Amino acid sequence: MMKIIPSLLTPDESEKLLASRVKMLRLRAGYKRSTLAKRAGVSEASLKRFETSGQVSLKNLLRLAYALGRLEEFADLFIQPEATSLSELQANSRASVPKRGKI
């Protein structure tokens, strides 16, 4: 499979890429749509919509990932980047997280 650079994808392209990967995993597992939908606790129509258009709720995406044994891949999503220097590490540990945005 060709390596895709995520930073070059638009949100629409990312949706379609995720959908194609889920479909590929479903087919490799030998599941019909109805089988995966039942195992994940989502409607078959939701799964079909996701596979054809990329449209899915976060809850259903996580349920599908769980049913396919891939939920752990979401663990690193949106984590704080590691500090690259001691001063950055110290600054991050002292900085308080604002309660709301300013812009």
TAPE-V123245 format. One record per residue. N is the residue number from 1. OMEGA is omega in radians with two decimals (* if undefined). Layout:
n=N omega=OMEGA
n=N omega=OMEGA
This chain:
n=1 omega=-3.12
n=2 omega=3.11
n=3 omega=-3.14
n=4 omega=3.12
n=5 omega=-3.04
n=6 omega=-3.08
n=7 omega=3.13
n=8 omega=-3.12
n=9 omega=3.00
n=10 omega=3.06
n=11 omega=3.12
n=12 omega=3.12
n=13 omega=3.11
n=14 omega=3.09
n=15 omega=-3.10
n=16 omega=3.11
n=17 omega=3.10
n=18 omega=-3.14
n=19 omega=-3.13
n=20 omega=3.11
n=21 omega=3.10
n=22 omega=3.12
n=23 omega=3.12
n=24 omega=3.12
n=25 omega=3.11
n=26 omega=-3.11
n=27 omega=3.09
n=28 omega=3.10
n=29 omega=3.13
n=30 omega=-3.12
n=31 omega=2.89
n=32 omega=3.09
n=33 omega=-3.10
n=34 omega=-3.14
n=35 omega=-3.14
n=36 omega=3.13
n=37 omega=-3.14
n=38 omega=3.14
n=39 omega=-3.10
n=40 omega=-3.10
n=41 omega=3.08
n=42 omega=3.13
n=43 omega=3.10
n=44 omega=3.12
n=45 omega=3.11
n=46 omega=3.13
n=47 omega=3.11
n=48 omega=3.12
n=49 omega=3.13
n=50 omega=-3.09
n=51 omega=-3.10
n=52 omega=-3.06
n=53 omega=-3.07
n=54 omega=-3.10
n=55 omega=3.14
n=56 omega=3.05
n=57 omega=3.12
n=58 omega=-3.14
n=59 omega=-3.14
n=60 omega=3.09
n=61 omega=3.12
n=62 omega=3.09
n=63 omega=3.11
n=64 omega=3.12
n=65 omega=3.12
n=66 omega=-3.13
n=67 omega=3.13
n=68 omega=3.13
n=69 omega=-3.07
n=70 omega=-3.07
n=71 omega=-3.10
n=72 omega=3.14
n=73 omega=3.10
n=74 omega=-3.04
n=75 omega=-3.09
n=76 omega=-3.13
n=77 omega=3.08
n=78 omega=3.07
n=79 omega=3.12
n=80 omega=-3.14
n=81 omega=3.13
n=82 omega=3.10
n=83 omega=-3.13
n=84 omega=3.11
n=85 omega=3.12
n=86 omega=3.14
n=87 omega=3.10
n=88 omega=3.11
n=89 omega=3.12
n=90 omega=3.13
n=91 omega=3.13
n=92 omega=-3.12
n=93 omega=3.13
n=94 omega=-3.05
n=95 omega=3.06
n=96 omega=3.13
n=97 omega=-3.13
n=98 omega=-3.14
n=99 omega=3.10
n=100 omega=3.13
n=101 omega=-3.12
n=102 omega=-3.05
n=103 omega=*
